[in-house]
Amino acid sequence: MMRATLCLIALAVSATAFAQVSLPPAAGISAEARASLAADAARPAAGPSLTERRARIEAIQQEIGGRMLARYAVTMEQDVIADVPVRIFTPSGWKPGGAMLMNLHGGGFVVDSGSRTENVPIAALTGHRVVAVLYRLSPEHQFPAALDDAEAVYRALLTEMDGRRFGVYGTSAGAILTAELVARLKAREVPLPASVGFFSGTADLAAADDAMQLFGGSGMTDVAKMYAGKHALTDPAVSPLYSELNGWPPTLCLTSGRDFLLGATASLCRALDVAGGAATLHLFDGLPHAFWAYVEAPESDAAFVMMARFLKRHSGVQQ
């Protein structure tokens, strides 16, 4: 994996940096993906402090997110819902009362590495408004702060939608939070989302599987412990793979061949299938973790189309 990739998705932070894996580009990826990965690797490294890393990721989000906003007919605005800051992405033609989605962004729980880039294409391709939750970050705010924020916004949106359900999705740390949110809503008997997008995530923060060792995820346990704080990594509230999985909404699991959470993403999909749920796994060959959030290439476009098609098909509210 190229040097800057894990920095970009903000899972390598200070003392919890992941081991870097140096591999040549996969033979089957597009020329655009190769160029995008090379451009990412050539970016100047961030400084050692978390503040510097956050500033660097924010600059990249503005850069790539700005190009996405220029490409798609989507507007972005800042707002606050249930005392939680959010970004709202509204596609052209959307009307009040129309279909909605909720996003929990990636970034290793420590930065926002996706609230723009994960959502502009989804809003455009579904025609649904997307509310991205800017949840409190670790290490300043450990579990369950981010989950509390996600639940607060979800409940507020349920009220706004008069109880009509909507899809929830997330990438990386956002996928983890999405799974945690569904588990909490089930336990509290709150209406579940109409659909779930679980993209390059894990539902077992205690796991250290083969893909983590092969593709640079050796520091995942340190990041997980920093996020979980005093809570055990096998606590079902932290790692929903240990919870009752029956009754989950239709779930799309999406990952890639050089994703250090490849095995973890597949494990949740398999467990949901065993529990009788409707879970689908799609894998893109030869690309790194959460590539769609920063790789500008046909493969990313295809991933967003796949996500949007699933979320729109299983939306609880149609336009």
SVG drawing of the C-alpha trace seen along z (x, -y; Angstrom):
<svg xmlns="http://www.w3.org/2000/svg" viewBox="-45 -26 52 46">
<polyline fill="none" stroke="black" stroke-width="0.4" points="0.0,0.0 1.3,-3.4 2.9,-5.5 0.2,-8.2 -2.9,-6.0 -3.4,-5.2 -2.6,-8.7 -5.3,-9.9 -8.0,-7.8 -6.6,-8.8 -6.2,-5.5 -2.4,-6.0 -2.2,-8.6 0.8,-9.4 1.8,-6.4 -0.8,-4.2 0.6,-4.3 0.0,-1.2 2.8,0.7 3.1,-0.4 3.0,2.2 4.8,1.5 3.3,3.3 3.4,2.5 0.1,1.3 -2.3,4.2 -2.1,5.1 -5.9,5.0 -6.7,1.5 -7.4,-1.4 -4.8,-4.0 -6.9,-6.6 -6.7,-4.6 -2.9,-4.2 -2.5,-8.0 -4.8,-8.8 -2.9,-6.5 0.5,-7.9 -0.8,-11.5 -1.9,-10.5 1.5,-9.0 3.2,-12.1 1.4,-14.4 3.6,-16.0 3.4,-14.1 1.5,-15.7 3.2,-16.8 3.3,-14.5 0.6,-16.2 -3.1,-15.2 -3.9,-18.9 -1.6,-18.8 -3.0,-15.5 -6.6,-16.8 -5.7,-20.0 -4.1,-17.9 -7.1,-15.6 -9.5,-18.6 -7.5,-20.2 -7.8,-16.9 -11.5,-16.7 -12.0,-20.3 -9.9,-19.6 -11.5,-16.4 -14.9,-17.3 -14.8,-20.6 -14.2,-18.7 -17.1,-16.4 -19.5,-19.3 -18.5,-20.9 -19.1,-17.6 -22.5,-16.7 -25.7,-18.8 -25.5,-18.8 -25.4,-21.6 -23.8,-21.3 -24.7,-23.2 -23.7,-23.1 -26.4,-22.7 -27.1,-21.3 -29.5,-18.5 -30.2,-17.4 -27.3,-19.6 -24.9,-17.6 -23.2,-19.4 -24.1,-17.9 -23.4,-18.5 -26.5,-18.2 -26.1,-17.3 -29.2,-18.1 -29.4,-17.0 -31.1,-19.0 -34.8,-18.3 -35.1,-17.1 -38.3,-18.4 -39.0,-18.7 -40.4,-15.4 -38.5,-13.5 -36.3,-10.5 -33.3,-10.8 -30.2,-9.0 -27.8,-9.3 -24.1,-9.0 -21.4,-8.3 -18.1,-9.3 -14.8,-7.5 -11.5,-8.7 -10.4,-6.2 -12.7,-8.0 -10.0,-10.7 -10.6,-12.9 -13.3,-13.5 -12.0,-11.8 -15.2,-11.4 -18.1,-13.6 -17.8,-15.4 -16.3,-12.7 -18.5,-9.9 -21.7,-11.8 -21.8,-14.1 -22.0,-11.2 -24.5,-9.3 -26.8,-12.3 -26.6,-12.9 -27.0,-9.2 -29.9,-8.4 -31.7,-11.8 -32.0,-11.5 -30.9,-14.2 -27.9,-13.0 -27.3,-14.0 -23.7,-13.4 -23.2,-13.3 -20.1,-15.2 -19.8,-13.1 -17.4,-13.8 -13.9,-12.5 -11.5,-10.3 -9.2,-10.6 -10.9,-13.6 -14.3,-11.8 -14.2,-8.1 -17.0,-5.5 -20.0,-6.0 -19.8,-9.7 -19.8,-9.2 -22.5,-6.6 -24.6,-8.9 -24.4,-11.6 -25.4,-9.2 -28.4,-8.0 -29.5,-11.5 -29.4,-12.6 -31.1,-9.3 -34.0,-9.8 -34.4,-13.4 -34.6,-12.4 -37.2,-9.7 -39.3,-12.5 -38.7,-14.8 -39.7,-12.0 -42.8,-11.2 -41.4,-7.8 -40.7,-6.8 -37.5,-4.8 -34.4,-5.7 -31.0,-4.2 -27.8,-4.6 -24.4,-4.0 -20.7,-4.6 -17.2,-3.8 -14.4,-2.5 -14.9,-4.0 -18.3,-5.1 -19.2,-1.5 -18.3,-0.5 -20.5,-3.2 -23.3,-2.2 -23.2,1.4 -23.0,0.1 -26.0,-2.1 -28.1,0.7 -27.2,2.9 -28.2,0.2 -31.4,-0.6 -32.3,3.1 -31.6,3.3 -33.7,0.2 -36.5,1.3 -36.2,-1.8 -37.4,-1.4 -34.4,-0.2 -33.1,-1.8 -34.6,-0.7 -31.2,0.3 -27.5,0.4 -24.4,-0.3 -21.4,1.3 -18.4,0.2 -14.8,1.3 -15.6,1.8 -15.5,4.2 -18.0,5.4 -15.4,7.0 -12.8,4.5 -11.0,7.3 -10.2,9.2 -6.7,9.3 -7.2,11.3 -5.1,12.2 -5.9,9.1 -4.9,6.8 -1.5,8.4 -1.1,8.4 -2.3,4.9 -1.1,2.7 -3.7,3.0 -1.3,4.1 -2.2,1.0 -5.9,1.5 -6.1,2.8 -4.4,-0.3 -6.8,-2.6 -9.8,-0.4 -8.6,-0.6 -8.2,-4.4 -11.7,-4.7 -13.3,-2.1 -11.7,-3.6 -12.8,-1.6 -15.1,0.7 -14.0,4.1 -13.4,4.6 -15.7,7.7 -18.6,5.7 -21.5,6.2 -22.2,2.5 -18.7,1.8 -18.4,4.9 -21.8,5.9 -20.6,9.2 -21.0,10.4 -24.7,9.3 -27.8,10.9 -27.8,10.3 -31.2,11.6 -33.6,9.0 -31.0,6.7 -32.1,4.5 -30.9,5.4 -27.2,4.8 -24.6,4.1 -21.0,5.0 -18.4,3.5 -14.6,3.9 -11.5,4.3 -8.7,6.7 -6.0,4.8 -8.3,3.5 -6.9,4.4 -10.6,4.7 -11.4,7.1 -11.8,10.1 -13.7,8.1 -16.2,6.8 -16.8,10.3 -17.1,11.7 -20.1,9.4 -21.7,10.2 -21.3,13.9 -22.7,13.6 -25.7,11.7 -26.4,14.4 -26.1,17.1 -28.6,15.1 -31.1,15.1 -30.6,11.6 -30.4,10.2 -26.7,9.3 -24.7,8.9 -20.9,8.7 -19.1,7.0 -15.3,6.8 -13.2,4.6 -9.9,6.2 -6.5,4.7 -7.5,1.5 -6.8,0.3 -9.0,-0.4 -11.9,-2.8 -10.5,-3.7 -13.8,-5.4 -13.3,-8.2 -10.1,-9.5 -9.3,-7.7 -10.7,-9.5 -11.2,-6.7 -13.8,-4.5 -13.6,-2.0 -14.8,-4.7 -17.5,-5.7 -18.6,-2.1 -18.6,-1.7 -20.8,-4.8 -23.2,-3.5 -23.4,-0.2 -23.9,-1.9 -26.6,-4.3 -28.5,-1.5 -28.7,0.5 -29.6,-2.3 -32.3,-3.6 -33.7,-0.2 -34.2,0.4 -35.2,-3.1 -38.1,-3.4 -39.3,-6.6 -39.4,-7.1 -39.3,-10.5"/>
</svg>
